[in-house]
Amino acid sequence: MLSRHARCGMSVVAAQAALLASSSGAYAQSSPRELPRELPAVTVDAPATAKPRPRKPAVQTAGLRRDSAKPTVGRPASVATTNEQGAGTSRASLDQPAAVARYQLPQRSFSITAREADETINLKDPEDAVKYMPSLFVRKRNDGDNQAVLATRSWGLNSSARTLIYYDDLLISALIGNNNSGASPKWNLISPEAIGRIDFLNGPFAAAYPGNSIGGVLLITSKMPDKPFAVAKETVSVMPWSQYGTRNTYVTSQTSTAAGNRDGKLSWLVSANYLDSYQQPLTYTTFGTVFGVGPANTTGAIAAFNKTGGVANVIGTGALAHSQQTSANLRLAYDVSPLVQATYALGIWNNHQTSDPQTYLISTLNTQPTFGAQGAFASNKYIWDQTHLSNAVSLKSDTKGVFDFDLSASTYNYLQDVLLNPYTVTTAGIGYSQNGKITRNDGTNWQNADAKGVWRPLGVDGPHEISFGIHGDRYRLENPAYLSSVWNATASTGTGQLFSTGVGETRTGGVWVQDAWKVVPNLKLTLGGRLETWRASDGFNVNSVALSGGTPATPMPVLSSTATIQPGLDSTNFSPKASLSYDANKDWNITANFGEAYRYPTVTELYQNASVGTTIVLPDPFLTPEQDFTGELNVERHWSDGRVRLTLFKERTNNAIISQTNQVTSTGLTATTISNVDAIRMQGVELSADKDNVWIAGLQLFGSVTYVDSRILADAGWAGRDAAGNLTTVVGKRVPFVPDWRAKFGVTYRPNDSWAYTVAARYSGKQYSTLDNTDSVSHVYGAFDNFLVVDLKIHYNATQNFAFDLGIDNLFDAQYFLFHPFPGRTFVLAGKYTF
């Protein structure tokens, strides 16, 4: 088993890729009109001879707007490319996403183009672009965060496997797990300057996507060029910080570039990104049972409580990291024929991260800084090296005739993923033991593959569009940890006794079909279904307990290890989908959606084990799939330069996979386990609005308000206790990590061609992290607080080549915790040159 960590995947088995085709017409759910049998022309953010004017209200009729969706006849271009100029509206982000138009997907969507993000958002990482989308929240703790999970209206910031995120044909959601650590989306693989458009599709209502779309689907489209272009951007952010005993200023610099061209049938796009980020404390080290009292023979402990009201005096930082990240991408597109295109994408990401925790303790024996013999400091001293590689290929047609097809496959490999840290600290001072641990994930990999088709039996304007496909995926976990005699030695020479391991594999296969039936011109019924079979196998765990040693006095532990071969699991399920969309007139649409979905356990939920202090974190190799029922009713009023949408939604999930903490022995030892909660329910309302030229030309208002009533309906396996040892209940309590209220509001003013001024605010209500909602103490380390954050952005086009940005995130320096301390007031300065 010791060699299994280095084994990579050999096959290529599945990827969703639905970023295709042209935009829609005036009706939100209508089929596109007959289009020329050529691929559409492409635009890209390159210098233009004339700068855009402030957006003017459109005076076109619905019919004229629909006709304007016809592309200009020209040279073939990528079917996955977004035309930023849009069609049918005066703003491209209000147009129907290409994937929705191609497959007649029933989901309602929100979108933003690269140009809009560039003008209105302090864009440092790709995930920043969705900052002001309704109900969405990205758990981004610092610039370059590689554990930034996307939370949606009904699923929280630890639900990485309940949302699907694609970058063209590559699934960047890491469905290897469902957490906000190693299974977070691989945003860092993307250079912000390579993005053309981002679309978010709500809910599990399309048969084309697996059950991981419970929270929604985010589609990131690259901008493939039609002519030579190059762009370079430099961004610097500065964050003063003062919290507990840490006072410092943290600086991040980022260089982002992209270049591309089209030469005949071949187009290419190359992008790269380098980030150097000094980060505020991500965690703190706590101690004690007596308020304000630290370890023996020390001073400096800061009196504090934890989120449940227990004593948690802060004695220093935990992770205090410096990260250097490099990513590069190559995308090639070749027109096999005027209507068929092949693409290939290669991506690589490298991260070198170090952490040096800071102690607040002073020894009363010699007045020098000390760790107070607290081994927790050693867990936050580390060197982390990662190199990940992705590949994606596709072959797609775009005839807009009787039949079109998509074939795509992708693979993601952890070529290197090694974490080194000392085992404990020295008995005095701020030293570390020479021995340590090596935790590896290299060898972890996954593959996705899809074959899809669209059949239009009576042509593009016919009453039926039937789409169908097959899907396969494979996810492999390799996660051993070893003892090492020299903790910071290279992994090749420092590997010693096996300390723990989690190994396993899951595979999913599926077939799906959907019929979009235009009953009458303004009424469309969409019915679909997805049949999936899932299997988990090769589960293997090793757990070790230190019989002696592993302390500052005796650093080298003596271990007792237990190996377990886990049983295999399998499940076969069918998920029906239904949607009814009615265009009351050219301005109003009413859509009702329903979808059943199954979210299968991930490899880490089944097989990844860990231990910290007196808490054992255990996977559950017997998990059953989540069964989710979601329904929504949408009422939308749209204009050529804006829209208002009201959504009522309700969701019930049986066997929801959530972590629980149970008392397992009379000694106070607790176990955090991943297990099925019998039933939960979320219901609520979402109101969003976005309108240009409000009162005066160039003034854009946007905002949203979301309320969610989330409840745990049943959990027969709950046996948790409060801080006093009393048995608690979870029935009727709120679902963890789902805030009751979310709200966003912003205004952008473009007085002329050169300037854009944006002010935006984001609010989130209280959320809980425990099933019994006993974490009621706010504004302490480990809590999950409500917060209100205000951002500013000034964008200036100095010339047709030069642009500059000045911004402030968290203007009023709000301090809040979502377990981790989140960024304070951050000043952002950026300069961009387009060749």
ABEGO torsion letter per residue (X at the ends): XAAAAABBBABBAEBBBABBEBBBBABAABBBBBBBBBBBBBBBBBBBABBBBBBBBBABBAAAAAAAABBBBBBBBBAABBBAAEBGBABAAABBBAAAAAAGBABBBBBBBAAAAAAABBBABAAAAAAABBGBBBBBABBGBAABBBBBAABBAABAAABBBBBEABBABBAABBBABAABBBAAABBAAABABBBBBBEAABAABBAAAAAEBBBBBBBBBABBBBBBBBBBBBBBBBBEABBBBBBBBBBBBBBBBBBEABBBBBBBBBBBBBBBBABBBBBEABBGBBBBGBBGBBBBBBAAGBBBBBAEBBBBBBBBBBBBBBBBBBBABAABBBBBBBBBBBBBBBBBBBBABBBAAAGBBBAGGBAAAAAABBBBBBBBBBBBBBBBBBAGBABBBBBBBBBBBBABBBBBBBABBBABEABBBABBBBBBABGBBBBBBBBBBBBBAAEAABABBBBBBBBBBBBBBBBBBBBBABAABBAAAABBBBABBBBEBBBBBBBBBBBBBBABAABBBBBBBBBBBBBBBGBBBBBBBBABEGBAABABBBBBBBBBBBBBBBBBBBBBBBBBBBBABAABBBBBBBBBBBBBBBAAAAABBBBBEABBBBBBAABBBBBBBBBBBBBBBBBAAEBBBBBBBBBBBBGBBBBBBBBABAAGBBBBBBBBBABBBBBEBBBBBBBBGBGBBGBBBBEBBBBBBBBBABBAABABBBAAGBBBBABGBBBBGBBABBBBBBBBBBABAABBBBBBBBBBBBBBABAAGABABBGBBGBBBBBBBBBBBBBBBABAABBBBBBBBGAAGBBBBBGBBBBBBBBBBBBBBBX
